[in-house]
Amino acid sequence: MAKTQNLVWFGMKITPEQKHKIKLLAQREGTSAKEAVMRVIEQALEGESVEVPEGSFLDGIEHLVGSVEGPRDLSTNPKYVDGFGK
């Protein structure tokens, strides 16, 4: 697997069934869930070059992440998105 010099957060929601399948795969392989998923991804993309674009909104402001009080996702409370898109 590739070296992990720069780490970025990549969160997603999955169904309980998908979570169970990932845990089952990891258990069968004797690895962590992350390692099991990454092995499948590496295998699926074997031989393909993947270019990662330089720069992102988070570059340079990592120190601010988590420094603000409030919900992690504003969409968790409908009042925050009331009128959005009008």
Gaussian input, Z-matrix of N, CA and C with variables (Angstrom, degrees):
# hf/3-21g

backbone

0 1
 N
 C     1     B1
 C     2     B2     1     A1
 N     3     B3     2     A2     1     D1
 C     4     B4     3     A3     2     D2
 C     5     B5     4     A4     3     D3
 N     6     B6     5     A5     4     D4
 C     7     B7     6     A6     5     D5
 C     8     B8     7     A7     6     D6
 N     9     B9     8     A8     7     D7
 C    10    B10     9     A9     8     D8
 C    11    B11    10    A10     9     D9
 N    12    B12    11    A11    10    D10
 C    13    B13    12    A12    11    D11
 C    14    B14    13    A13    12    D12
 N    15    B15    14    A14    13    D13
 C    16    B16    15    A15    14    D14
 C    17    B17    16    A16    15    D15
 N    18    B18    17    A17    16    D16
 C    19    B19    18    A18    17    D17
 C    20    B20    19    A19    18    D18
 N    21    B21    20    A20    19    D19
 C    22    B22    21    A21    20    D20
 C    23    B23    22    A22    21    D21
 N    24    B24    23    A23    22    D22
 C    25    B25    24    A24    23    D23
 C    26    B26    25    A25    24    D24
 N    27    B27    26    A26    25    D25
 C    28    B28    27    A27    26    D26
 C    29    B29    28    A28    27    D27
 N    30    B30    29    A29    28    D28
 C    31    B31    30    A30    29    D29
 C    32    B32    31    A31    30    D30
 N    33    B33    32    A32    31    D31
 C    34    B34    33    A33    32    D32
 C    35    B35    34    A34    33    D33
 N    36    B36    35    A35    34    D34
 C    37    B37    36    A36    35    D35
 C    38    B38    37    A37    36    D36
 N    39    B39    38    A38    37    D37
 C    40    B40    39    A39    38    D38
 C    41    B41    40    A40    39    D39
 N    42    B42    41    A41    40    D40
 C    43    B43    42    A42    41    D41
 C    44    B44    43    A43    42    D42
 N    45    B45    44    A44    43    D43
 C    46    B46    45    A45    44    D44
 C    47    B47    46    A46    45    D45
 N    48    B48    47    A47    46    D46
 C    49    B49    48    A48    47    D47
 C    50    B50    49    A49    48    D48
 N    51    B51    50    A50    49    D49
 C    52    B52    51    A51    50    D50
 C    53    B53    52    A52    51    D51
 N    54    B54    53    A53    52    D52
 C    55    B55    54    A54    53    D53
 C    56    B56    55    A55    54    D54
 N    57    B57    56    A56    55    D55
 C    58    B58    57    A57    56    D56
 C    59    B59    58    A58    57    D57
 N    60    B60    59    A59    58    D58
 C    61    B61    60    A60    59    D59
 C    62    B62    61    A61    60    D60
 N    63    B63    62    A62    61    D61
 C    64    B64    63    A63    62    D62
 C    65    B65    64    A64    63    D63
 N    66    B66    65    A65    64    D64
 C    67    B67    66    A66    65    D65
 C    68    B68    67    A67    66    D66
 N    69    B69    68    A68    67    D67
 C    70    B70    69    A69    68    D68
 C    71    B71    70    A70    69    D69
 N    72    B72    71    A71    70    D70
 C    73    B73    72    A72    71    D71
 C    74    B74    73    A73    72    D72
 N    75    B75    74    A74    73    D73
 C    76    B76    75    A75    74    D74
 C    77    B77    76    A76    75    D75
 N    78    B78    77    A77    76    D76
 C    79    B79    78    A78    77    D77
 C    80    B80    79    A79    78    D78
 N    81    B81    80    A80    79    D79
 C    82    B82    81    A81    80    D80
 C    83    B83    82    A82    81    D81
 N    84    B84    83    A83    82    D82
 C    85    B85    84    A84    83    D83
 C    86    B86    85    A85    84    D84
 N    87    B87    86    A86    85    D85
 C    88    B88    87    A87    86    D86
 C    89    B89    88    A88    87    D87
 N    90    B90    89    A89    88    D88
 C    91    B91    90    A90    89    D89
 C    92    B92    91    A91    90    D90
 N    93    B93    92    A92    91    D91
 C    94    B94    93    A93    92    D92
 C    95    B95    94    A94    93    D93
 N    96    B96    95    A95    94    D94
 C    97    B97    96    A96    95    D95
 C    98    B98    97    A97    96    D96
 N    99    B99    98    A98    97    D97
 C   100   B100    99    A99    98    D98
 C   101   B101   100   A100    99    D99
 N   102   B102   101   A101   100   D100
 C   103   B103   102   A102   101   D101
 C   104   B104   103   A103   102   D102
 N   105   B105   104   A104   103   D103
 C   106   B106   105   A105   104   D104
 C   107   B107   106   A106   105   D105
 N   108   B108   107   A107   106   D106
 C   109   B109   108   A108   107   D107
 C   110   B110   109   A109   108   D108
 N   111   B111   110   A110   109   D109
 C   112   B112   111   A111   110   D110
 C   113   B113   112   A112   111   D111
 N   114   B114   113   A113   112   D112
 C   115   B115   114   A114   113   D113
 C   116   B116   115   A115   114   D114
 N   117   B117   116   A116   115   D115
 C   118   B118   117   A117   116   D116
 C   119   B119   118   A118   117   D117
 N   120   B120   119   A119   118   D118
 C   121   B121   120   A120   119   D119
 C   122   B122   121   A121   120   D120
 N   123   B123   122   A122   121   D121
 C   124   B124   123   A123   122   D122
 C   125   B125   124   A124   123   D123
 N   126   B126   125   A125   124   D124
 C   127   B127   126   A126   125   D125
 C   128   B128   127   A127   126   D126
 N   129   B129   128   A128   127   D127
 C   130   B130   129   A129   128   D128
 C   131   B131   130   A130   129   D129
 N   132   B132   131   A131   130   D130
 C   133   B133   132   A132   131   D131
 C   134   B134   133   A133   132   D132
 N   135   B135   134   A134   133   D133
 C   136   B136   135   A135   134   D134
 C   137   B137   136   A136   135   D135
 N   138   B138   137   A137   136   D136
 C   139   B139   138   A138   137   D137
 C   140   B140   139   A139   138   D138
 N   141   B141   140   A140   139   D139
 C   142   B142   141   A141   140   D140
 C   143   B143   142   A142   141   D141
 N   144   B144   143   A143   142   D142
 C   145   B145   144   A144   143   D143
 C   146   B146   145   A145   144   D144
 N   147   B147   146   A146   145   D145
 C   148   B148   147   A147   146   D146
 C   149   B149   148   A148   147   D147
 N   150   B150   149   A149   148   D148
 C   151   B151   150   A150   149   D149
 C   152   B152   151   A151   150   D150
 N   153   B153   152   A152   151   D151
 C   154   B154   153   A153   152   D152
 C   155   B155   154   A154   153   D153
 N   156   B156   155   A155   154   D154
 C   157   B157   156   A156   155   D155
 C   158   B158   157   A157   156   D156
 N   159   B159   158   A158   157   D157
 C   160   B160   159   A159   158   D158
 C   161   B161   160   A160   159   D159
 N   162   B162   161   A161   160   D160
 C   163   B163   162   A162   161   D161
 C   164   B164   163   A163   162   D162
 N   165   B165   164   A164   163   D163
 C   166   B166   165   A165   164   D164
 C   167   B167   166   A166   165   D165
 N   168   B168   167   A167   166   D166
 C   169   B169   168   A168   167   D167
 C   170   B170   169   A169   168   D168
 N   171   B171   170   A170   169   D169
 C   172   B172   171   A171   170   D170
 C   173   B173   172   A172   171   D171
 N   174   B174   173   A173   172   D172
 C   175   B175   174   A174   173   D173
 C   176   B176   175   A175   174   D174
 N   177   B177   176   A176   175   D175
 C   178   B178   177   A177   176   D176
 C   179   B179   178   A178   177   D177
 N   180   B180   179   A179   178   D178
 C   181   B181   180   A180   179   D179
 C   182   B182   181   A181   180   D180
 N   183   B183   182   A182   181   D181
 C   184   B184   183   A183   182   D182
 C   185   B185   184   A184   183   D183
 N   186   B186   185   A185   184   D184
 C   187   B187   186   A186   185   D185
 C   188   B188   187   A187   186   D186
 N   189   B189   188   A188   187   D187
 C   190   B190   189   A189   188   D188
 C   191   B191   190   A190   189   D189
 N   192   B192   191   A191   190   D190
 C   193   B193   192   A192   191   D191
 C   194   B194   193   A193   192   D192
 N   195   B195   194   A194   193   D193
 C   196   B196   195   A195   194   D194
 C   197   B197   196   A196   195   D195
 N   198   B198   197   A197   196   D196
 C   199   B199   198   A198   197   D197
 C   200   B200   199   A199   198   D198
 N   201   B201   200   A200   199   D199
 C   202   B202   201   A201   200   D200
 C   203   B203   202   A202   201   D201
 N   204   B204   203   A203   202   D202
 C   205   B205   204   A204   203   D203
 C   206   B206   205   A205   204   D204
 N   207   B207   206   A206   205   D205
 C   208   B208   207   A207   206   D206
 C   209   B209   208   A208   207   D207
 N   210   B210   209   A209   208   D208
 C   211   B211   210   A210   209   D209
 C   212   B212   211   A211   210   D210
 N   213   B213   212   A212   211   D211
 C   214   B214   213   A213   212   D212
 C   215   B215   214   A214   213   D213
 N   216   B216   215   A215   214   D214
 C   217   B217   216   A216   215   D215
 C   218   B218   217   A217   216   D216
 N   219   B219   218   A218   217   D217
 C   220   B220   219   A219   218   D218
 C   221   B221   220   A220   219   D219
 N   222   B222   221   A221   220   D220
 C   223   B223   222   A222   221   D221
 C   224   B224   223   A223   222   D222
 N   225   B225   224   A224   223   D223
 C   226   B226   225   A225   224   D224
 C   227   B227   226   A226   225   D225
 N   228   B228   227   A227   226   D226
 C   229   B229   228   A228   227   D227
 C   230   B230   229   A229   228   D228
 N   231   B231   230   A230   229   D229
 C   232   B232   231   A231   230   D230
 C   233   B233   232   A232   231   D231
 N   234   B234   233   A233   232   D232
 C   235   B235   234   A234   233   D233
 C   236   B236   235   A235   234   D234
 N   237   B237   236   A236   235   D235
 C   238   B238   237   A237   236   D236
 C   239   B239   238   A238   237   D237
 N   240   B240   239   A239   238   D238
 C   241   B241   240   A240   239   D239
 C   242   B242   241   A241   240   D240
 N   243   B243   242   A242   241   D241
 C   244   B244   243   A243   242   D242
 C   245   B245   244   A244   243   D243
 N   246   B246   245   A245   244   D244
 C   247   B247   246   A246   245   D245
 C   248   B248   247   A247   246   D246
 N   249   B249   248   A248   247   D247
 C   250   B250   249   A249   248   D248
 C   251   B251   250   A250   249   D249
 N   252   B252   251   A251   250   D250
 C   253   B253   252   A252   251   D251
 C   254   B254   253   A253   252   D252
 N   255   B255   254   A254   253   D253
 C   256   B256   255   A255   254   D254
 C   257   B257   256   A256   255   D255

   B1=1.4499
   B2=1.5354
   B3=1.3151
   B4=1.4599
   B5=1.5253
   B6=1.3389
   B7=1.4564
   B8=1.5231
   B9=1.3010
   B10=1.4650
   B11=1.5197
   B12=1.3208
   B13=1.4539
   B14=1.5178
   B15=1.2951
   B16=1.4651
   B17=1.5154
   B18=1.3029
   B19=1.4557
   B20=1.5166
   B21=1.3175
   B22=1.4576
   B23=1.5204
   B24=1.3047
   B25=1.4584
   B26=1.5128
   B27=1.3313
   B28=1.4547
   B29=1.5202
   B30=1.3193
   B31=1.4552
   B32=1.5122
   B33=1.3127
   B34=1.4634
   B35=1.5186
   B36=1.3027
   B37=1.4524
   B38=1.5177
   B39=1.3345
   B40=1.4575
   B41=1.5230
   B42=1.3150
   B43=1.4628
   B44=1.5322
   B45=1.3160
   B46=1.4714
   B47=1.5317
   B48=1.3226
   B49=1.4717
   B50=1.5317
   B51=1.3232
   B52=1.4611
   B53=1.5262
   B54=1.3327
   B55=1.4625
   B56=1.5239
   B57=1.3166
   B58=1.4599
   B59=1.5347
   B60=1.3273
   B61=1.4651
   B62=1.5308
   B63=1.3268
   B64=1.4674
   B65=1.5223
   B66=1.3294
   B67=1.4634
   B68=1.5225
   B69=1.3189
   B70=1.4627
   B71=1.5257
   B72=1.3209
   B73=1.4614
   B74=1.5252
   B75=1.3159
   B76=1.4618
   B77=1.5262
   B78=1.3173
   B79=1.4631
   B80=1.5276
   B81=1.3265
   B82=1.4680
   B83=1.5212
   B84=1.3471
   B85=1.4627
   B86=1.5272
   B87=1.3158
   B88=1.4493
   B89=1.5194
   B90=1.3367
   B91=1.4615
   B92=1.5199
   B93=1.3267
   B94=1.4623
   B95=1.5215
   B96=1.3183
   B97=1.4661
   B98=1.5281
   B99=1.3372
   B100=1.4656
   B101=1.5260
   B102=1.3356
   B103=1.4669
   B104=1.5238
   B105=1.3367
   B106=1.4584
   B107=1.5255
   B108=1.3496
   B109=1.4647
   B110=1.5207
   B111=1.3331
   B112=1.4615
   B113=1.5327
   B114=1.3441
   B115=1.4554
   B116=1.5240
   B117=1.3205
   B118=1.4654
   B119=1.5302
   B120=1.3294
   B121=1.4651
   B122=1.5190
   B123=1.3344
   B124=1.4709
   B125=1.5205
   B126=1.3206
   B127=1.4659
   B128=1.5333
   B129=1.3215
   B130=1.4672
   B131=1.5276
   B132=1.3395
   B133=1.4656
   B134=1.5253
   B135=1.3191
   B136=1.4589
   B137=1.5288
   B138=1.3110
   B139=1.4564
   B140=1.5174
   B141=1.3235
   B142=1.4619
   B143=1.5151
   B144=1.3249
   B145=1.4614
   B146=1.5286
   B147=1.2955
   B148=1.4588
   B149=1.5190
   B150=1.3344
   B151=1.4570
   B152=1.5230
   B153=1.3105
   B154=1.4582
   B155=1.5172
   B156=1.3342
   B157=1.4603
   B158=1.5252
   B159=1.3248
   B160=1.4559
   B161=1.5183
   B162=1.2986
   B163=1.4565
   B164=1.5066
   B165=1.2965
   B166=1.4538
   B167=1.5233
   B168=1.2979
   B169=1.4511
   B170=1.5284
   B171=1.3369
   B172=1.4539
   B173=1.5241
   B174=1.3331
   B175=1.4603
   B176=1.5244
   B177=1.3047
   B178=1.4529
   B179=1.5105
   B180=1.3353
   B181=1.4734
   B182=1.5272
   B183=1.3190
   B184=1.4585
   B185=1.5271
   B186=1.3209
   B187=1.4671
   B188=1.5311
   B189=1.3326
   B190=1.4615
   B191=1.5281
   B192=1.3288
   B193=1.4555
   B194=1.5224
   B195=1.3104
   B196=1.4535
   B197=1.5158
   B198=1.3178
   B199=1.4639
   B200=1.5292
   B201=1.3174
   B202=1.4611
   B203=1.5265
   B204=1.3287
   B205=1.4640
   B206=1.5277
   B207=1.3134
   B208=1.4571
   B209=1.5093
   B210=1.3381
   B211=1.4623
   B212=1.5244
   B213=1.3220
   B214=1.4632
   B215=1.5279
   B216=1.3199
   B217=1.4592
   B218=1.5236
   B219=1.3168
   B220=1.4656
   B221=1.5172
   B222=1.3290
   B223=1.4574
   B224=1.5228
   B225=1.3379
   B226=1.4593
   B227=1.5184
   B228=1.3155
   B229=1.4523
   B230=1.5303
   B231=1.3411
   B232=1.4607
   B233=1.5317
   B234=1.3360
   B235=1.4643
   B236=1.5313
   B237=1.3370
   B238=1.4604
   B239=1.5341
   B240=1.3097
   B241=1.4755
   B242=1.5236
   B243=1.3315
   B244=1.4503
   B245=1.5241
   B246=1.2986
   B247=1.4669
   B248=1.5169
   B249=1.3262
   B250=1.4568
   B251=1.5195
   B252=1.3022
   B253=1.4499
   B254=1.5202
   B255=1.3298
   B256=1.4652
   B257=1.5039
   A1=108.42
   A2=116.96
   A3=122.43
   A4=111.14
   A5=115.87
   A6=120.66
   A7=109.33
   A8=115.76
   A9=120.43
   A10=109.25
   A11=116.18
   A12=120.89
   A13=110.15
   A14=117.56
   A15=122.40
   A16=108.05
   A17=116.33
   A18=120.65
   A19=109.87
   A20=116.34
   A21=122.06
   A22=108.45
   A23=116.57
   A24=121.44
   A25=109.55
   A26=116.60
   A27=122.17
   A28=107.18
   A29=116.64
   A30=121.36
   A31=111.30
   A32=115.58
   A33=120.18
   A34=108.98
   A35=115.28
   A36=120.57
   A37=108.51
   A38=115.62
   A39=121.38
   A40=108.18
   A41=115.40
   A42=119.98
   A43=109.15
   A44=117.29
   A45=119.78
   A46=111.47
   A47=117.70
   A48=121.05
   A49=110.56
   A50=117.70
   A51=121.02
   A52=110.43
   A53=116.92
   A54=121.31
   A55=110.46
   A56=116.15
   A57=120.65
   A58=110.68
   A59=116.41
   A60=119.94
   A61=111.63
   A62=116.66
   A63=120.73
   A64=109.75
   A65=117.36
   A66=120.98
   A67=111.36
   A68=117.00
   A69=121.64
   A70=110.37
   A71=117.01
   A72=121.34
   A73=110.73
   A74=116.85
   A75=121.24
   A76=111.06
   A77=115.88
   A78=120.67
   A79=110.34
   A80=117.31
   A81=121.37
   A82=111.92
   A83=116.10
   A84=120.91
   A85=112.11
   A86=117.11
   A87=120.61
   A88=112.61
   A89=115.64
   A90=121.11
   A91=109.50
   A92=115.60
   A93=120.19
   A94=108.79
   A95=116.16
   A96=120.69
   A97=110.10
   A98=116.30
   A99=120.22
   A100=111.04
   A101=116.70
   A102=119.98
   A103=111.53
   A104=117.30
   A105=120.67
   A106=111.23
   A107=116.13
   A108=120.42
   A109=110.55
   A110=117.29
   A111=120.46
   A112=111.82
   A113=117.61
   A114=120.02
   A115=110.52
   A116=116.93
   A117=120.95
   A118=110.07
   A119=117.41
   A120=121.25
   A121=110.66
   A122=116.77
   A123=120.71
   A124=110.70
   A125=116.52
   A126=121.14
   A127=110.33
   A128=117.41
   A129=121.30
   A130=111.84
   A131=117.11
   A132=121.05
   A133=112.68
   A134=117.05
   A135=121.47
   A136=110.62
   A137=115.28
   A138=121.17
   A139=114.30
   A140=117.81
   A141=121.18
   A142=109.40
   A143=115.84
   A144=118.37
   A145=108.26
   A146=115.32
   A147=121.46
   A148=107.56
   A149=116.01
   A150=120.42
   A151=109.71
   A152=115.28
   A153=121.23
   A154=107.98
   A155=118.24
   A156=119.89
   A157=110.77
   A158=115.73
   A159=120.57
   A160=110.57
   A161=114.57
   A162=120.31
   A163=113.11
   A164=114.33
   A165=121.07
   A166=107.16
   A167=115.36
   A168=120.12
   A169=111.34
   A170=116.27
   A171=120.28
   A172=113.86
   A173=118.04
   A174=119.95
   A175=109.53
   A176=115.65
   A177=120.47
   A178=115.47
   A179=117.59
   A180=118.68
   A181=111.49
   A182=116.81
   A183=120.62
   A184=111.56
   A185=116.52
   A186=120.94
   A187=112.46
   A188=117.97
   A189=121.42
   A190=112.94
   A191=116.91
   A192=120.79
   A193=109.24
   A194=115.82
   A195=122.01
   A196=115.00
   A197=117.39
   A198=119.71
   A199=113.07
   A200=117.15
   A201=121.59
   A202=108.89
   A203=116.53
   A204=121.42
   A205=109.96
   A206=116.58
   A207=120.52
   A208=111.54
   A209=117.00
   A210=120.00
   A211=110.44
   A212=116.44
   A213=121.49
   A214=110.86
   A215=115.88
   A216=121.16
   A217=107.64
   A218=116.97
   A219=119.96
   A220=112.73
   A221=117.78
   A222=119.93
   A223=111.96
   A224=118.32
   A225=119.84
   A226=111.60
   A227=117.08
   A228=121.17
   A229=107.48
   A230=117.73
   A231=120.96
   A232=114.77
   A233=118.67
   A234=119.35
   A235=111.52
   A236=117.30
   A237=120.30
   A238=111.84
   A239=116.51
   A240=119.67
   A241=112.10
   A242=117.10
   A243=121.36
   A244=110.09
   A245=116.81
   A246=121.94
   A247=114.48
   A248=117.05
   A249=119.39
   A250=110.82
   A251=117.18
   A252=122.28
   A253=114.56
   A254=117.06
   A255=118.50
   A256=109.84
   D1=152.89
   D2=-177.78
   D3=-67.49
   D4=151.31
   D5=175.95
   D6=-64.10
   D7=148.27
   D8=179.37
   D9=-108.66
   D10=79.62
   D11=178.80
   D12=-78.06
   D13=-48.99
   D14=179.13
   D15=-112.75
   D16=124.33
   D17=179.09
   D18=-106.20
   D19=141.18
   D20=176.41
   D21=-128.64
   D22=151.18
   D23=177.69
   D24=-79.74
   D25=134.79
   D26=177.14
   D27=-140.73
   D28=88.08
   D29=-178.36
   D30=-99.46
   D31=149.74
   D32=177.34
   D33=-153.76
   D34=157.05
   D35=175.99
   D36=-95.67
   D37=137.37
   D38=177.79
   D39=-131.26
   D40=162.88
   D41=179.39
   D42=-77.47
   D43=159.43
   D44=175.77
   D45=-57.34
   D46=-35.68
   D47=178.66
   D48=-65.04
   D49=-43.19
   D50=178.42
   D51=-63.29
   D52=-41.98
   D53=178.30
   D54=-61.24
   D55=-43.28
   D56=179.21
   D57=-62.22
   D58=-41.63
   D59=179.51
   D60=-63.82
   D61=-40.53
   D62=178.71
   D63=-64.65
   D64=-44.36
   D65=179.13
   D66=-63.82
   D67=-39.17
   D68=178.36
   D69=-63.99
   D70=-44.57
   D71=178.25
   D72=-61.35
   D73=-45.01
   D74=179.23
   D75=-62.07
   D76=-42.20
   D77=179.77
   D78=-63.21
   D79=-43.69
   D80=178.81
   D81=-61.69
   D82=-36.30
   D83=-177.85
   D84=-87.90
   D85=-12.08
   D86=-177.46
   D87=69.28
   D88=34.73
   D89=-179.28
   D90=-128.32
   D91=-178.93
   D92=174.40
   D93=-78.55
   D94=165.25
   D95=177.42
   D96=-61.10
   D97=-42.02
   D98=179.71
   D99=-61.14
   D100=-45.98
   D101=-179.59
   D102=-62.82
   D103=-39.08
   D104=179.40
   D105=-64.34
   D106=-44.96
   D107=179.35
   D108=-64.92
   D109=-43.95
   D110=-178.99
   D111=-64.82
   D112=-34.95
   D113=177.34
   D114=-63.18
   D115=-43.20
   D116=179.40
   D117=-63.87
   D118=-41.58
   D119=179.15
   D120=-64.60
   D121=-47.55
   D122=179.39
   D123=-59.69
   D124=-41.11
   D125=179.59
   D126=-65.12
   D127=-41.98
   D128=-178.26
   D129=-67.89
   D130=-31.31
   D131=-176.97
   D132=-105.42
   D133=14.53
   D134=-177.85
   D135=-55.34
   D136=129.92
   D137=178.32
   D138=87.80
   D139=-10.48
   D140=178.83
   D141=-94.25
   D142=138.51
   D143=175.29
   D144=-91.34
   D145=135.35
   D146=-179.27
   D147=-118.47
   D148=117.90
   D149=179.30
   D150=-94.06
   D151=128.45
   D152=178.75
   D153=-98.45
   D154=121.97
   D155=179.90
   D156=-64.43
   D157=140.74
   D158=178.64
   D159=-77.83
   D160=144.93
   D161=175.11
   D162=78.11
   D163=143.78
   D164=174.06
   D165=-155.64
   D166=172.62
   D167=178.73
   D168=-58.95
   D169=-34.40
   D170=-176.89
   D171=-77.74
   D172=-17.52
   D173=179.48
   D174=-59.88
   D175=123.63
   D176=177.40
   D177=90.41
   D178=-11.84
   D179=179.29
   D180=-119.70
   D181=17.96
   D182=-179.22
   D183=-54.29
   D184=-34.34
   D185=-178.14
   D186=-65.13
   D187=-17.18
   D188=-179.74
   D189=-89.43
   D190=-17.97
   D191=-177.36
   D192=-61.50
   D193=126.16
   D194=179.27
   D195=82.13
   D196=6.15
   D197=-177.18
   D198=-91.50
   D199=-0.98
   D200=-177.11
   D201=-112.43
   D202=136.66
   D203=177.37
   D204=-76.46
   D205=146.57
   D206=175.64
   D207=135.58
   D208=-178.79
   D209=-178.86
   D210=-68.49
   D211=150.45
   D212=179.10
   D213=-64.56
   D214=-34.37
   D215=-176.06
   D216=-131.59
   D217=115.28
   D218=-177.04
   D219=-61.60
   D220=-22.99
   D221=-179.33
   D222=-72.74
   D223=-4.57
   D224=178.64
   D225=-71.74
   D226=-18.35
   D227=178.47
   D228=-122.23
   D229=114.55
   D230=-175.75
   D231=-54.34
   D232=-27.17
   D233=-177.68
   D234=-65.10
   D235=-25.74
   D236=179.95
   D237=-71.66
   D238=-27.12
   D239=-177.97
   D240=-109.18
   D241=9.31
   D242=178.96
   D243=-60.17
   D244=124.13
   D245=179.47
   D246=84.53
   D247=-1.33
   D248=179.33
   D249=-63.48
   D250=132.34
   D251=178.25
   D252=88.41
   D253=4.22
   D254=179.85
   D255=-90.62

